[in-house]
Amino acid sequence: MAAELTAHELTAQHRPTLDQALEAIRTRAYWSPHPEHPKAYGENGSLSMAEGKAAFDALLGSRLDLGQPGTDDWVGGETSPYGIELGVTYPHADVDVLLPAMRAGQRAWRDAGAEMRAMVCLEILKRIADRTHEFAHAVMHTSGQAFMMAFQAGGPHAQDRGLEAVAYAYVEQVRTPDTAEWTKPQGKRDPLAMTKQFTPVPRGIALMIGCNTFPTWNGYPGLFASLATGNAVLVKPHPRAVLPLALTVQVAREVLAAAGFDPNLVALAAERPGEGIAKALAVRPEIRIIDYTGSTVFGDWLETHARQAQVYTEKAGVNTVIVESTDDYKGMLSNLAFSLSLYSGQMCTTPQNLLIPRDGIRTEEGTKSYDEVVADLARSVDGLLGDDARANGLLGAIVNPDVKARLEAAAGLGEVALASREVGNPEFPDAVVRTPVIVKLDGARKYWEGADDEAAYMNECFGPVSFAVAVDSAGDAVELLRRTVREKGAMTVGAYTTDEGVEEAVREACLEECAQLSLNLTGGVYVNQTAAFSDFHGSGGNPAANAALCDGGFVANRFRVVEVRR
């Protein structure tokens, strides 16, 4: 296959970016090569805002032909949470034809070496970045995110996470030298001498199972970690969020071909309505790596049944914030209100349980009772979302009917401190937009006393639902936090305290139960946001996820090193 992109050209363009990424993951300092502002695009080959919208509009009602082998049908059916039919159709694969075709290209991809693979991955990311505005609309109309969030989280932040995975993959592969000269002295006899060659060898075909809410942000780490370590990647999108990942596969195939590699190293597995191909694919012997983001039930199933594969899961947890004391009461309330509202709480990192001492908290304004704290937080959310235009920009749309049903049912679980309200969206009248609900519960009431408080707050209620749980003391809050993380898992933990002893107790609980902790956030950083190259997303050490995005452990077991001695 003739290469249009030479190794020299790719290295000249992308090696400086890789070097900067390697430095960023070493120092954990802020860095990103992908601009967050929409107006930064439109030059040097990237699509402007208008061009990206036009490109997305041109996709509606089209057939996205990827040129894959084994196509036996065309499937689609995505409906935007904003109420429009996308009408895009995708190739449906006969996997008995597609999987052998994917394996055929792995030898040349393996032999290309870690640096060439990294350069090709960075070219894929560069071409995706040039189409960020187009991808933003694709993410918005499959996930229900508001446009600005879809642009940032689905665009530059997702691209950062992909680049981060490539950097970690490169580090782990070059940790062992390509060759070594080995000489062992033998006293008066001639020394023993050997030449040793070490080759990173891919596991096989990786299956990336996409999610509905963050198809690119959650999908790119696994996709690029597997590809950069020499594996072919089969992308199985969520049936309601195919388009962003189908476009990703399209770009990857174009770049692989241009660089002289088999484009079938990356392929799409779209499915018919109700087909449920993930289970069938997950246990095929060709599938040796699985990345999955979604429900605990299916994540547990994969970990139990896909025994032939290395399985990386991000499942569900019950995220908790302890509110014990603060020296910036208004800042705390504002920060929490934003965290509860962003994308209608449809993030795996959104706080659910707010643990508040029933005797109140200390603030710079004096002691605030439990009831006052909850009422003030409700007012803060109301103030944030009081203007419908601002509310639409923060909330986005409810992604599916299950979230709406959970939101409506939550009001019956306890005393409602903040009722959810419907918000109209003038641009998309069919969008389902709802503000958060806050429900007051009592952490001292157990299920055997006839209350269902514990049953409510000890289970994930995904969506714009939070529970203000009254506890007897800071110590009880820490113990409840510890039990919640141990039994249910957590992607994030937050705490507000001015007490060094309480802070240390929370920190120790998070270290022992392996949960990522944010302390006293009162400004423009929120507990449900993480920055690539610096923050770890999840820990891999509690039931919410068995891997962290992104660390060495996330990439190192996607390949093995084979030694040849002479």
N, C-alpha and C positions, 0 to 999 in steps of 0.2 A: 504494500500500500504506500503510495507516494506521499511524502510529508510536505504539506504547505508551510507548516510551522516547524522550523528546525530547533534542535536542542540549544544551539547558540542564541537564537532569537528569543526563545522562551526564557533562558537564563538571564540574558541581558535585561529583559523587561521585568522579570519577577524575582530574581534572587535578592535584590535590595529589600523588597517587601517581606520575603521570608526571613531575612536577617533581622528586620525590625520586629517581626512577630516573635522570633526566638528570644530577642532581648526583652520584649514585653512580658512573656510568660516567665522569664527569669526574675525580673524586677517587680512584677505585678503592678506597675505604674499604669496610668491612663494612656492609652494609645488606640487609635482606630484609623485605618486608611479609607474608610467609607463615610462620606459626609452624611450628617443627620438631617440637613435642611433641604427641603425640596428644590429650592432655587439654586442649589449647587450643581444641578444637573442641566444638561442641554448643550454642552460643549465637549469637544474631544471624543465624539462618537457616542456619547450617552444621550438617552432620550430626555427631552424636556417634559415638563408637566403635561402640556397639550399633546405632545407626540406619544407619551406613554398612555394617556387616555384614549387616543385614537387607535393605538396598537391593541389595547384591550378591547375596545369596541369592535375592531375587525375580527377578533377571535370569536365573538358571540355568534352562535349558530353555525360554527365551522367544524370541519373534521381535522383533527390534529394528527396528521400522518407522520409517524416517527421513523418509518422505514424498517421496522423491526421484523425479524423472521417469525413465522408461526402465527401471524395474525389470522384469526378465524371469524372475527365479528367486530362490530363497532358498537361501543357502549357509552352511555352518558347519563344525564338526568340530574345534574346539579341545579339546585335552586338557591339563589342568594338569600341569606337571612334578611336582606333588605327588600326581598319580594320579587326580584326579577329572575326569569329563567335564563340560565347561561347558554344552554343549547349546544354546548361543545361535546363532540364525540371523540372517543379515544380507542386505540387498538386493544382488542381483547386477545390475549395470547393463549395459544396451545402450549402449555409449559413443557410438554414433552419435546417440542421442537425448539422452544426458546432457550431453555436451560442448557442444552448441549451447545447451542450457538454461543451462549455467554461464556462457557468454559473454554471455548476454542481460542479466545484471545488472551487468556491469562498468562500463557508462557512468555509471550513478547512483553507483556505488561510487567511481569515479574522481573524479566531480564533487563528492563530499562533502568532499574535501580531507583533508590529512594529519592534522589534529587530530581531526576527527570519526572517521576510521578508527581512530586510536589509542584514542579513548574507547570505541568499540565493542569493540575487541580487549581492552581492560582489563575491560570488563563480562563478556566471555566468560571471561577468566581468573578473575574474581571468582566467577562461578557454578561454575566447575570447582573452585576452592579450597573453596567451601562443601561440595562433595561429595568432599573429599580422602579421607575414610575409605572411601567406596565405590570410588574410583579405586585406592586402595591394594590392596584385595583383587583388583581386576581386573588390576593390574600383577603382584602376587604370583603369581596363578594362570595367568599367561601367560608370565612371564619366569623363574619359579623363584626370584626373590629372596625372602629371608626377609621377614616382615611389616614389621619396623621399617625395613629398607632400602627396601622397596617403598613404604612410607608416605612416607619422606623424599625419596628420589631420584625416585620416581614422582609425588610430590605437590608439596610446597613447592619443592624444588630444580628440578623441571621447570617449575613455574609461574614461578619466578625467571628461568629461561632464556628462557621465552616473553616475559616482560615486558622483559627485557634487549633482545631482538630488536626489540620495539616501540619502545623508547627509541632505539636506533640508527637504526631506520627513520625515526622522526620527525626526528631530527637531520639526517639526510642530505637529507630532502625539504624542510625549511625552510631549508636552507643558501642556497638561491636564493630571492629574494623573489617574491611573487605578481605584483607589477607594478613597473615602473620608468619614470620620466620621463627621457628621454635627450635632451640638448641639446648640439649641437656648434657652437661659434662659427664664423662665416664672414667675419670681418673686417667690412668695411663692409656686407656683405649681411646679410639676415635669417638668424638661426641656423637650423640644421636641428633640427627637434624631432620626436620620436616617443614614442609610448606603447608600452611593451613588456609583454606578459603572458607569464608562465612557468607551465607546468602540468606537474606530475609525471604521467607517463603509464605505466600498467602494461605489462609485456611481453605478458601474456596469461594463459593458465591455467598454474598451477604444479602439478607432480606431486610429492607428498611420499611417498617410498617408505620405509615404516617398518621398524624392526629388531625382532628377537625379544627381545633382552636388555633394552633400555631404550626401550620404545615411546614414552613421553611425553618423557623427558629428551632423547633424541636427536631426537624428532619435532617438539617445540614450537618450537625456534628457526627452522627453515625454514618451518613452517606460519605462524607469526605474522609473520615477516619478509616473506613474500610477501603475506599478507592486508593487513598494515598499509601496504604500498606499492601497493595497489590491485588486486592480482591475485586472481582466483578460485583456489581451491586444491582439487585432487583428492587425497584421502588414500588411498593404497594400502598397507594394513597388511601386515606379515608374516603369512602364513597361520596361524602358531601364536600370534600376538599381535594379534588383531583388536579384542578388546573394549575396551581402554583408548582406542584411537583412534576406535572407533565411538561411544563415549560422548562423546568430545571433539567429533566432528562433530555429534552430536545437540545438544549445548549451543550450539555455534557457530551452527547453523541457527536455533535458538530465539531467540537474541539478535539475529541479523541481521533476522529477521522482525519482532521487537518494536521494532527501531529503524527500521523502514520500508524495509529493503533486501531484495533477493531472497535467500531462504535458500539458493538453489542456488549462491551464491558459494562455499560449502563443501560438498563431497559426498564420499561413501565409495565406493571401488572394491574391494569384497571379491571373492574369486575361488573358483572350484570347486577341489577337490583336484587338484593337478598342472597347473592351467591355465596358470600362469606368465604373467599378463597384463602384468607390468612391462615386458618387452621391447617388446610391441606398443604399449603406451601411450607409452613413452619416445620413440618416433620419430614419433608423430603430429604433424602440423603445428600443431595447436592448442596443444600442450604447449610452452611457451616457457621454463620454469624447471623444474629437477629438483633435489630434495634427496634424498640417499641416504646411508644408513649400512649398512655390511655388508662383504661379502668384497671383496678386491682384484680378483678376476677380474671380477665384475659391475661394480664401480666403474670399472675400466679400460674395459670394454665400453661403458658409458654415455658416458664421456668421448670415446670414439672414434666412436660411432655416432649419438648424439643431437645431431647437429650443429646442429639448428634451435633448441636450447635452451641456456640458461645453466645449466651443471651444477655442483652443489656436492656433493662427495663426502667422506665420512669412511670410510676403508678400514681396512687392517690395517697394523700395524708391529711391530717387535721392540723392546720397551721395555727399556732397559738401566740398571742401577745400578752405579756404580764404588764399590767398598769399599776405600779406600786407608788411612785412619786415622780415629780418632774419639777424642773425650775423654768420651764417654758410651756405653760399650760395651753395657751392658744396655739403655739407651734405644734405641740403634740396632737391636739384635736384636728388641726388642719392636715397634718401628715397622715393620721389615721383615716380621716374622711376621704382623702384622695386614694389611699390604698384600698379601701373598701369599695370605691366607686369605679376605679379604672377597669375598662372592658367588662363592666357588669359583674365583676368578681369572677370572671371565667378564666382565671389563671391558676395554675397549680401552686402558685406562691402566695395567693391572696389570703390574708388573715381570716380565720373563721371564729376562733374562740378568743374573747377578750376577758382575761381573768382579773377581776377588780375586787380588792378587799371590801367586805360589806360595811366596815367602819369608815371607809373613805380613803382618800389619798392625800399626801402632802403636796402642796404646790406653792409657788411664789406668791399666790393670792390667798394663801391660807388653806385650811383643810376643805376638801370637796367631798361630799358624801357620795356613796355609790350611785344613788339616784341622780345626783347633780351631774356626775361625770357622764352617765349614760344619756341624760337629757341634753347636756351640752354637746356631746358627740353627735346626737341626732340633729341638733340645730346646725352643727357645722356641716354635716352632709347635706342638709336641706339648703343651706346657704350656697354651698358649692354647686348644687344641681338645680337651684331655683330658676335659673334662666334656661329655657328649653334648648336654645342653640348651643350653649355651653355644655348642657347635659348630654346632648347627642354626640358632641365631640369627645366626651370622656367615656360615655357608656357603650357606644356602638350599639349593636343589636343582640338580642338573645339568640344564641347559636342554634338551639333546637328545642322542641316542645318539652323535653324532659326537664330542662333547666327551668322553664316557665312553671311547670307543675311543682317542682321542688320549692320554688319561690312562693307560690300560692299556698302550699301546704305548711310552710314554715310559720306563717302567722298563727296557726293553731297550736303551736308547740309551747307557747308561754305568753307572758304579757308583752305586747308589741310596744317598743319604745319609739320606733320609727316605721311607719307604714310605707310600703312600696307604692309608687304611683306610676301611672302610664304617661309616657312622654311621646308626643306626636313628632314625626319626622317629615317636614314639608317636602323634602326632596324624594323621600322613599316612603309613601303613605302606608305601605304594607309591612314596614319594619316593625318588629315587636321590641319596644324599648321600655325598660322598667328601671326605676331607681331601687337602691338596696333596701332591704328590711333588716331592722335590728330587733332581736327578741331577747328579753330578760329571762335568765334562768338562774337556778340556785345550785351551786356546786355541793352543798351539804345534803340535798335531797337525793336519796338513792331510789333505785327502781322498786325496791321492796316496800317503800313507804307509799306506794301508790302514785308516784310522780314519774314522768318519763323524761325529766331533765337530763339525766346522765345519758340515756339512750340517744337523746338529740345531740348533745355536744360531743359525745365520744364517737360520732360517725361523721364522715365527710358529707357536707351538703353543698355540692359544687354549684356555684352561681352566686348571685348577689344576696347572700344570706350570712349574717353574723350573729353570734350569741354573746351577750354581755353576761358573763357567769360570775355571780357573787361568791366569794370564797372567804373563809374565816380569817386568814392571815396571809402574809407574804410567803411564809413557810408552806402553807397549804397550797398556794398557787404554784410554787416550785415543784412540789410533789405531784400535783395534778399535771403540770407540764411534763414532768419526767415520765409519768405513766402513759400519757397521751402519745408521746414520741415513741416509747418502747412498744406500745401495743398497736398503734395506728400509723405511726410514722409522721414525718413532717418535712416538707421541703424548706420551710422557713420558720424561724422563731424570732420574736421581737420582745423587747422589754424596755420599760421606762422606769428608771429608778435613780435616785440621788444617794442611795444608801450603799456604801461600799460592800457591806456584808451581803445584802440582797443581790447586788451585781455579781459578786463572786459565787453565790449559790446558784444563780441562773447559769453563769458561765460553766460551772462545774457540771451541772446537769446536762448541758448541751455537749460538753466534751465527752461525758460518760455515755450518753445516748446517741452521740454522733449526729448532731443537728446544727445547721448553719444559723448563727445568731447575729442579729442587728440590735444595737443598743442606742436608745435615746435619739431616734431619728426625728428631727423637727423641721428640717429644711427641704431641699429639693431632691433628696435621695429617699427612696421608699423601700419598704421591706420586700415588696413583691417584684423588685427590679434587680437584675444582676448585670454586671459589665464583663464582657468577654476579655480575656487576657489577664483579668485581675480577680474577679469573683468566681467561686465555684458554685455551680447550680446543682443543688442537692449534694449529698455526701456519699451516697452508696452504703451508708452504715446503719440505716434504719428502714423500716418496712416501706417507706414511700418510694424508694428507688434503690436499685442494686449497683448503680454507677453514678459518677459525678461528671457533669459537663463543665470543664473538660480537664482531665488530669492524665498522668502517665498510665494509670490503670485502665483508662477508657480505651486506649489504643494498643497497649503493649501485647495483649493476648489475641489481637487480630492477625498476627503473623507468628511464625516460629523461625528460628535460625537453624539452617542445615549446614553442617560442616563437612568439607571434603579435605582429607589429609593425604599428602603425598610424601 
